[in-house]
Amino acid sequence: MENDVTFDKIAVLIDADNARLKALKSILDEISKYGRIIVKKAYGDWKNPSLKRWEAELKQLAIKPEHQFAYTKRKNITDIALVIDAMDLLYRNNHDAFVVVSSDVDYTPLAIRLRETGAYIFGVGEEKTPIAFRNSCDSFIFTEHIIAETEVIEEDVRKDGTEEETDTDEICSGACETEEIHRLLKTASETYQDDDGWVNAAIAGDYVKRARPDFELRAHGFSKLSEFLNSYHDLYETKRHSNEKGTLFSYKLK
């Protein structure tokens, strides 16, 4: 199934007080299906012990932390800072899509206001998110579904046995990266395949690069994605074919 909408400038704004740390990576992979993420920010009081595990994940995923002091007890000002930033981004940088990662119904007015300007709004939160916020977005994505889908894909990749186990961290690092690419290629297949299950490798490659900018085929001994796909005959069926745009290379999951 191919996405109905794509965007050139996506801003992802994360309310750390109302988001699941475990889901961050999967959320960014999911949103990358829809286009290029150019802003990634997370808001919270980073001195709060409950957020101490966020630092490593924010660094790894290149998410900019926005610190907000808790001026009074039992008062969450994170949402105010996120709203101010969202409006600044809207009027200064002309973003065409916004992603608000939170299960907090207080973001309903923000989503409504952003939609009134013509921007596309994604909400990302748990199933407990109140219906008002969910309905104020153009599309609402449940974190439970994202995590479940990611875990299923990762389990399928492990069952395929594409990499042998190893005791050395250096080799495991490369094996784990290859496993991650197989996972993303499977996600691309489920997202962009045609009615016969074929996926344009160029479209899949663009998605992989958006989701993992540091992925380099040459580090794995390949100059093209087609070579990578052809080297895993047990996982992919491949073909070259022509249409009005020229010669295309496509793959299908086995």
C-alpha positions as CSV (number, residue, x, y, z in Angstrom):
1,M,0.0,0.0,0.0
2,E,1.5,3.3,-1.0
3,N,1.1,6.4,1.2
4,D,-1.6,8.9,0.0
5,V,0.3,11.9,1.3
6,T,4.0,12.9,1.3
7,F,5.7,16.0,2.7
8,D,8.9,17.9,2.2
9,K,9.2,19.5,5.6
10,I,8.0,17.6,8.7
11,A,8.4,18.8,12.2
12,V,8.3,16.3,15.0
13,L,7.6,17.7,18.5
14,I,7.7,15.4,21.5
15,D,6.2,16.0,24.9
16,A,8.6,13.9,27.0
17,D,6.2,14.0,30.0
18,N,3.5,12.3,27.9
19,A,5.4,10.1,25.4
20,R,6.9,6.6,25.6
21,L,10.7,6.5,25.4
22,K,10.6,3.0,24.1
23,A,8.6,4.1,21.1
24,L,10.8,7.0,19.9
25,K,12.8,5.1,17.3
26,S,9.8,3.4,15.9
27,I,7.9,6.6,15.7
28,L,10.6,8.3,13.6
29,D,10.7,5.3,11.3
30,E,6.9,5.5,10.9
31,I,6.9,9.2,10.2
32,S,9.8,8.8,7.7
33,K,7.4,6.9,5.5
34,Y,5.7,10.2,4.8
35,G,8.7,12.3,3.9
36,R,11.7,14.2,5.2
37,I,11.8,15.1,8.9
38,I,13.8,18.4,9.3
39,V,12.9,19.2,12.9
40,K,13.1,16.8,15.8
41,K,12.6,18.3,19.3
42,A,11.7,16.9,22.7
43,Y,10.4,19.0,25.6
44,G,10.8,18.3,29.3
45,D,12.5,19.2,32.6
46,W,15.6,17.2,32.0
47,K,16.6,17.6,35.7
48,N,13.6,15.5,36.6
49,P,14.8,12.0,37.6
50,S,11.9,10.4,35.7
51,L,13.5,11.6,32.4
52,K,17.1,10.6,33.1
53,R,17.0,7.7,30.6
54,W,16.0,10.0,27.8
55,E,19.5,11.6,27.3
56,A,21.1,8.6,25.6
57,E,18.1,8.1,23.2
58,L,17.9,11.7,22.3
59,K,21.6,11.8,21.4
60,Q,21.4,8.6,19.3
61,L,18.3,9.8,17.4
62,A,19.6,13.3,16.9
63,I,16.6,14.8,18.7
64,K,17.1,18.3,20.1
65,P,16.2,18.5,23.8
66,E,14.3,21.7,24.9
67,H,14.7,22.2,28.6
68,Q,11.8,23.6,30.6
69,F,12.1,24.4,34.3
70,A,9.3,23.3,36.6
71,Y,8.5,26.6,38.2
72,T,5.8,25.2,40.5
73,K,4.9,21.7,41.6
74,R,2.1,19.8,39.9
75,K,2.2,22.3,37.0
76,N,3.3,21.0,33.6
77,I,4.6,23.8,31.4
78,T,6.1,21.5,28.8
79,D,2.9,21.8,26.7
80,I,3.1,25.6,26.7
81,A,6.7,25.5,25.4
82,L,5.8,23.0,22.7
83,V,2.9,25.1,21.5
84,I,5.0,28.2,21.3
85,D,7.6,26.4,19.3
86,A,5.0,24.9,17.0
87,M,3.6,28.3,16.1
88,D,7.1,29.8,15.6
89,L,8.0,26.9,13.2
90,L,4.7,27.3,11.3
91,Y,5.1,31.0,10.6
92,R,8.9,31.1,10.1
93,N,9.8,27.9,8.2
94,N,6.6,27.0,6.3
95,H,6.5,23.4,7.5
96,D,3.8,21.4,5.6
97,A,3.4,18.7,8.3
98,F,3.6,18.6,12.1
99,V,3.8,15.6,14.4
100,V,2.7,16.0,18.0
101,V,3.9,13.1,20.1
102,S,1.8,13.0,23.2
103,S,-1.3,11.5,24.8
104,D,-2.4,14.8,26.3
105,V,-5.8,16.2,25.3
106,D,-4.5,19.7,26.0
107,Y,-2.9,19.7,22.5
108,T,-6.3,19.7,20.9
109,P,-6.5,23.5,20.3
110,L,-3.0,23.4,18.8
111,A,-3.9,20.7,16.4
112,I,-7.0,22.5,15.3
113,R,-5.1,25.8,14.9
114,L,-2.4,24.2,12.8
115,R,-4.9,22.5,10.6
116,E,-6.6,25.8,10.0
117,T,-3.4,27.1,8.3
118,G,-3.4,24.1,5.9
119,A,-0.7,22.1,7.6
120,Y,-1.2,18.3,7.9
121,I,-1.2,17.1,11.5
122,F,-0.1,13.8,12.8
123,G,-0.9,12.9,16.4
124,V,1.1,10.0,18.0
125,G,0.0,8.7,21.4
126,E,-1.3,5.8,23.4
127,E,-4.7,4.2,23.0
128,K,-5.8,6.0,26.1
129,T,-5.5,9.4,24.3
130,P,-8.8,11.2,24.6
131,I,-10.9,11.2,21.5
132,A,-10.9,15.1,21.2
133,F,-7.2,15.2,20.5
134,R,-7.3,12.2,18.2
135,N,-10.1,13.7,16.1
136,S,-8.3,17.1,15.9
137,C,-5.5,15.5,13.9
138,D,-5.5,14.5,10.2
139,S,-4.0,11.2,11.2
140,F,-3.5,9.7,14.6
141,I,-1.0,6.9,15.2
142,F,-1.1,4.6,18.3
143,T,2.3,3.9,19.8
144,E,1.1,0.5,20.9
145,H,0.6,-0.5,17.2
146,I,3.9,0.9,16.1
147,I,5.8,-1.0,18.8
148,A,3.9,-4.2,18.1
149,E,4.6,-4.0,14.4
150,T,8.3,-3.3,14.9
151,E,8.6,-6.2,17.3
152,V,6.9,-8.6,14.8
153,I,9.2,-7.4,11.9
154,E,12.4,-7.7,14.1
155,E,11.3,-11.2,15.2
156,D,10.7,-12.2,11.5
157,V,14.2,-11.0,10.5
158,R,15.8,-12.9,13.4
159,K,13.9,-16.1,12.3
160,D,15.3,-15.7,8.8
161,G,18.7,-16.3,10.2
162,T,20.5,-13.9,7.9
163,E,23.3,-13.3,10.3
164,E,25.2,-15.8,12.4
165,E,25.7,-15.2,16.1
166,T,29.1,-13.9,17.2
167,D,30.8,-13.1,20.5
168,T,32.7,-10.0,19.3
169,D,31.1,-6.6,19.6
170,E,32.8,-5.4,16.4
171,I,31.2,-8.1,14.2
172,C,27.9,-7.9,16.1
173,S,27.7,-4.2,15.3
174,G,27.8,-4.9,11.6
175,A,25.4,-7.8,11.9
176,C,23.0,-5.8,13.9
177,E,23.1,-3.0,11.3
178,T,22.4,-5.4,8.5
179,E,19.5,-6.8,10.4
180,E,18.1,-3.3,10.9
181,I,18.3,-2.7,7.1
182,H,16.4,-5.9,6.5
183,R,13.7,-4.7,8.9
184,L,13.4,-1.3,7.2
185,L,13.2,-3.0,3.8
186,K,10.4,-5.1,5.1
187,T,8.6,-2.0,6.4
188,A,9.1,-0.3,3.0
189,S,7.6,-3.4,1.3
190,E,4.5,-3.3,3.6
191,T,4.2,0.5,2.9
192,Y,4.9,1.0,-0.8
193,Q,4.2,-2.3,-2.5
194,D,1.9,-2.5,-5.5
195,D,-1.0,-4.8,-5.9
196,D,1.3,-7.7,-6.8
197,G,3.6,-7.2,-3.9
198,W,6.5,-5.5,-5.8
199,V,8.3,-2.5,-4.4
200,N,10.3,0.1,-6.4
201,A,13.8,-0.2,-4.9
202,A,14.5,3.5,-5.4
203,I,11.5,4.4,-3.2
204,A,12.5,1.8,-0.6
205,G,16.0,3.2,-0.7
206,D,14.8,6.7,-0.1
207,Y,12.8,5.5,2.9
208,V,15.8,3.6,4.4
209,K,18.0,6.7,4.0
210,R,15.4,8.9,5.7
211,A,15.1,6.5,8.6
212,R,18.8,5.8,8.9
213,P,20.9,8.6,7.4
214,D,24.1,6.9,8.5
215,F,23.5,3.7,6.5
216,E,26.2,3.3,3.8
217,L,26.0,0.4,1.4
218,R,29.8,0.6,0.7
219,A,30.5,-0.3,4.3
220,H,28.8,-3.7,3.5
221,G,30.6,-4.2,0.2
222,F,27.8,-3.0,-2.1
223,S,27.7,0.0,-4.5
224,K,23.9,-0.2,-5.2
225,L,20.8,-1.3,-3.2
226,S,20.1,-3.8,-6.1
227,E,23.3,-5.6,-5.3
228,F,22.4,-5.8,-1.7
229,L,19.0,-7.2,-2.5
230,N,20.3,-9.7,-5.0
231,S,22.8,-11.0,-2.4
232,Y,19.9,-12.3,-0.2
233,H,18.2,-14.7,-2.5
234,D,16.4,-16.4,0.5
235,L,14.7,-13.1,1.5
236,Y,14.0,-11.2,-1.7
237,E,12.8,-11.9,-5.2
238,T,14.0,-9.2,-7.6
239,K,13.3,-8.0,-11.2
240,R,14.1,-5.3,-13.7
241,H,11.3,-3.9,-15.8
242,S,10.5,-0.9,-17.9
243,N,7.8,1.7,-17.9
244,E,7.3,5.2,-19.2
245,K,9.9,6.5,-16.7
246,G,12.6,4.1,-17.8
247,T,14.1,0.9,-16.3
248,L,13.1,0.1,-12.8
249,F,14.5,-2.3,-10.2
250,S,12.0,-3.9,-7.8
251,Y,11.9,-6.5,-5.1
252,K,9.3,-8.6,-3.4
253,L,9.6,-10.4,0.0
254,K,9.7,-14.2,-0.1
